[in-house]
Amino acid sequence: MAASVHTVHFFKTFQFEAGQKIHIIDGPRRGDWLVVEVDATHVTLQCPISKKQFRWPLFCYFSETKTDTVWPAAE
């Protein structure tokens, strides 16, 4: 199949760093958070209001949409 030009959505794992202030736009964890700790598999977030902390498996992704992209991409 020959590649052709399309609108393509790109996703990559978000690289959390302790001290970051983040805002999750939607989903069950939506809202403002402070990144407290990060390891290879989990992130600990703190609510800036209640100060409660939650440790979750890494879950956030950054996305970008590009137009005029060749798809499928050559590997």
N, CA, C and O of each residue as an XYZ file, in Angstrom:
300
protein
N       0.833     -1.173      0.000
C       0.000      0.000      0.000
C       0.882      1.243      0.000
O       1.811      1.341      0.802
N       0.610      2.165     -0.865
C       1.402      3.388     -0.969
C       0.986      4.379      0.115
O      -0.190      4.480      0.467
N       1.967      5.105      0.634
C       1.688      6.141      1.625
C       1.041      7.330      0.934
O       1.339      7.635     -0.220
N       0.146      7.998      1.663
C      -0.485      9.206      1.155
C      -0.625     10.197      2.307
O      -0.324      9.861      3.453
N      -1.074     11.400      2.015
C      -1.125     12.468      3.010
C      -2.473     12.467      3.733
O      -3.529     12.405      3.103
N      -2.417     12.536      5.075
C      -3.606     12.505      5.928
C      -3.423     13.450      7.106
O      -2.332     13.981      7.314
N      -4.497     13.666      7.887
C      -4.397     14.281      9.212
C      -4.142     13.148     10.186
O      -4.899     12.178     10.219
N      -3.072     13.257     10.989
C      -2.646     12.169     11.870
C      -2.505     12.703     13.295
O      -2.014     13.814     13.493
N      -2.935     11.911     14.300
C      -2.817     12.256     15.716
C      -1.624     11.511     16.297
O      -1.514     10.296     16.134
N      -0.724     12.228     16.974
C       0.483     11.658     17.557
C       0.369     11.657     19.075
O      -0.080     12.640     19.664
N       0.775     10.558     19.714
C       0.731     10.431     21.169
C       2.092      9.994     21.670
O       2.771      9.185     21.037
N       2.486     10.538     22.819
C       3.685     10.063     23.485
C       3.478     10.186     24.986
O       2.720     11.042     25.442
N       4.142      9.341     25.749
C       4.035      9.368     27.198
C       4.514     10.715     27.720
O       5.564     11.208     27.307
N       3.750     11.307     28.619
C       4.148     12.572     29.214
C       5.226     12.319     30.252
O       5.082     11.427     31.088
N       6.297     13.086     30.211
C       7.413     12.924     31.136
C       7.202     13.785     32.376
O       7.595     14.952     32.413
N       6.570     13.186     33.400
C       6.351     13.900     34.653
C       7.669     14.195     35.342
O       8.623     13.424     35.234
N       7.722     15.322     36.054
C       8.863     15.669     36.895
C       8.327     16.237     38.198
O       7.388     17.033     38.196
N       8.929     15.824     39.319
C       8.502     16.330     40.623
C       8.546     17.855     40.611
O       9.486     18.462     40.098
N       7.506     18.460     41.188
C       7.424     19.914     41.272
C       6.560     20.541     40.189
O       6.200     21.714     40.289
N       6.222     19.775     39.151
C       5.386     20.331     38.080
C       3.980     20.600     38.586
O       3.428     19.832     39.374
N       3.419     21.690     38.126
C       2.001     21.993     38.352
C       1.294     21.641     37.057
O       1.627     22.175     35.999
N       0.312     20.737     37.134
C      -0.349     20.267     35.922
C      -1.858     20.459     36.039
O      -2.397     20.599     37.137
N      -2.518     20.462     34.904
C      -3.979     20.494     34.855
C      -4.429     19.401     33.896
O      -4.061     19.411     32.722
N      -5.220     18.463     34.391
C      -5.759     17.390     33.573
C      -7.132     17.846     33.100
O      -8.003     18.148     33.915
N      -7.324     17.895     31.803
C      -8.511     18.506     31.221
C      -9.774     17.689     31.432
O     -10.834     18.260     31.687
N      -9.689     16.353     31.330
C     -10.910     15.561     31.454
C     -10.624     14.221     32.107
O      -9.478     13.894     32.416
N     -11.678     13.458     32.310
C     -11.541     12.136     32.915
C     -11.694     12.197     34.426
O     -11.905     13.271     34.990
N     -11.589     11.047     35.082
C     -11.828     10.983     36.523
C     -10.786     11.731     37.358
O     -11.045     12.039     38.521
N      -9.637     12.025     36.799
C      -8.589     12.739     37.542
C      -8.487     14.201     37.133
O      -7.486     14.856     37.424
N      -9.514     14.721     36.458
C      -9.453     16.091     35.945
C      -9.253     17.093     37.080
O      -9.702     16.894     38.208
N      -8.561     18.176     36.734
C      -8.333     19.248     37.703
C      -6.856     19.559     37.846
O      -6.018     19.076     37.085
N      -6.563     20.379     38.843
C      -5.186     20.821     39.102
C      -4.491     19.871     40.073
O      -5.093     19.381     41.028
N      -3.204     19.622     39.804
C      -2.410     18.712     40.612
C      -0.972     19.211     40.706
O      -0.485     19.916     39.822
N      -0.308     18.835     41.784
C       1.126     19.030     41.937
C       1.776     17.657     41.838
O       1.370     16.722     42.528
N       2.784     17.536     40.983
C       3.522     16.274     40.865
C       4.497     16.206     42.038
O       5.392     17.042     42.160
N       4.315     15.202     42.902
C       5.116     15.070     44.114
C       6.291     14.128     43.904
O       7.408     14.418     44.333
N       6.042     13.000     43.244
C       7.089     11.988     43.064
C       6.809     11.201     41.792
O       5.657     10.986     41.415
N       7.888     10.774     41.139
C       7.772      9.982     39.910
C       8.808      8.866     39.971
O       9.955      9.092     40.356
N       8.395      7.659     39.587
C       9.370      6.585     39.399
C       9.106      5.947     38.044
O       8.355      6.505     37.243
N       9.689      4.818     37.773
C       9.595      4.208     36.444
C       8.174      3.783     36.078
O       7.853      3.669     34.895
N       7.321      3.548     37.073
C       5.987      3.024     36.778
C       4.835      3.816     37.383
O       3.685      3.609     36.996
N       5.113      4.723     38.330
C       4.037      5.429     39.026
C       4.333      6.920     39.167
O       5.480      7.362     39.111
N       3.253      7.672     39.353
C       3.357      9.103     39.644
C       2.499      9.373     40.881
O       1.402      8.832     41.016
N       3.010     10.213     41.777
C       2.247     10.631     42.947
C       1.845     12.083     42.742
O       2.688     12.961     42.560
N       0.519     12.318     42.777
C      -0.018     13.658     42.590
C      -0.681     14.117     43.877
O      -1.253     13.323     44.624
N      -0.588     15.432     44.117
C      -1.193     16.021     45.308
C      -2.224     17.064     44.895
O      -1.957     17.909     44.041
N      -3.402     16.999     45.507
C      -4.423     18.010     45.290
C      -3.974     19.286     45.988
O      -3.640     19.239     47.171
N      -3.954     20.442     45.288
C      -3.483     21.673     45.918
C      -4.460     22.236     46.965
O      -4.080     23.100     47.755
N      -5.700     21.761     46.977
C      -6.697     22.242     47.935
C      -6.688     21.384     49.203
O      -6.467     21.890     50.303
N      -6.932     20.073     49.035
C      -7.038     19.175     50.193
C      -5.681     18.668     50.679
O      -5.559     18.179     51.802
N      -4.666     18.787     49.826
C      -3.306     18.263     50.100
C      -3.261     16.740     50.111
O      -2.220     16.168     50.436
N      -4.369     16.058     49.764
C      -4.352     14.601     49.680
C      -3.476     14.175     48.517
O      -3.443     14.827     47.474
N      -2.760     13.062     48.712
C      -1.878     12.533     47.674
C      -2.401     11.196     47.180
O      -2.969     10.405     47.933
N      -2.191     10.973     45.892
C      -2.616      9.736     45.252
C      -1.477      9.218     44.393
O      -0.859      9.982     43.652
N      -1.192      7.916     44.488
C      -0.146      7.279     43.683
C      -0.835      6.427     42.624
O      -1.591      5.508     42.942
N      -0.563      6.744     41.370
C      -1.213      6.047     40.266
C      -0.172      5.543     39.270
O       0.901      6.134     39.149
N      -0.478      4.455     38.552
C       0.381      4.068     37.435
C       0.446      5.223     36.437
O      -0.514      5.982     36.300
N       1.562      5.356     35.748
C       1.701      6.423     34.756
C       0.552      6.336     33.769
O       0.230      5.247     33.294
N      -0.075      7.463     33.450
C      -1.301      7.410     32.664
C      -1.460      8.532     31.660
O      -2.278      8.391     30.751
N      -0.748      9.620     31.757
C      -1.005     10.768     30.881
C      -0.207     10.683     29.589
O       0.916     10.182     29.551
N      -0.819     11.182     28.553
C      -0.180     11.240     27.254
C      -0.355     12.630     26.681
O      -1.385     13.271     26.888
N       0.643     13.091     25.969
C       0.574     14.361     25.270
C       0.206     14.045     23.834
O       0.746     13.107     23.246
N      -0.700     14.811     23.266
C      -1.091     14.547     21.890
C      -0.907     15.777     21.028
O      -0.901     16.910     21.508
N      -0.760     15.526     19.771
C      -0.584     16.591     18.789
C      -1.256     16.130     17.505
O      -1.194     14.953     17.149
N      -1.884     17.044     16.827
C      -2.501     16.732     15.550
C      -1.766     17.490     14.460
O      -1.536     18.694     14.569
N      -1.402     16.776     13.413
C      -0.704     17.395     12.289
C      -1.490     17.121     11.016
O      -1.987     16.015     10.804
N      -1.595     18.131     10.183
C      -2.224     17.944      8.889
C      -1.136     17.737      7.851
O       0.037     18.001      8.117
N      -1.505     17.279      6.698
C      -0.555     17.059      5.605
C       0.591     16.144      6.014
O       1.756     16.421      5.729
N       0.241     15.037      6.692
C       1.231     14.079      7.164
C       1.164     12.820      6.322
O       0.081     12.313      6.033
N       2.330     12.314      5.929
C       2.379     11.061      5.187
C       2.046      9.927      6.149
O       2.638      9.807      7.222
N       1.079      9.092      5.741
C       0.651      7.981      6.597
C       0.288      6.797      5.709
O      -0.422      7.007      4.725
N       0.715      5.589      5.980
C       1.549      5.253      7.117
C       2.974      5.768      6.946
O       3.493      5.874      5.835
N       3.586      6.084      8.087
C       4.941      6.633      8.073
C       5.945      5.540      7.744
O       5.760      4.376      8.099
N       6.987      5.928      7.076
C       8.073      4.983      6.805
C       8.787      4.718      8.110
O       9.128      5.658      8.828
N       9.018      3.468      8.430
C       9.676      3.110      9.713
C      11.132      3.373      9.678
O      11.827      3.130     10.664
